[in-house]
Amino acid sequence: MWLAGVRDIAIVLLALESVVIGILLAVMLVQLRKLIRMLREEIAPLLDSAQETLQTVKGTTSFVSQNVVHPLIKVSSYSAGALETLRNLVFIGRRLRGRPPSA
């Protein structure tokens, strides 16, 4: 007789547990739906904005590279070549006159 009472209590506890699990599952589904909506409405525009910013940065770096850096490198290389040419000419002139080169 007492075994039947334990069985009835176990059935009631399992039923309550099933109800609680069902409620928690419903709450989880609602939260998952909210998360998906947030991802669509908030994160996607942020990613689009980041993509636009990246394209702007690429364009700016390309512009600066073509219009500032490359001409600066050319001027620097020409001036270095001209300076080295002058040094060599002065060195050759000193050697021809018989003066020792200064350090």
PyMOL commands that set and color helices and strands:
alter all, ss='L'
color gray80, all
select helices_A, chain A and resi 2-97
alter helices_A, ss='H'
color red, helices_A
deselect
rebuild
show_as cartoon
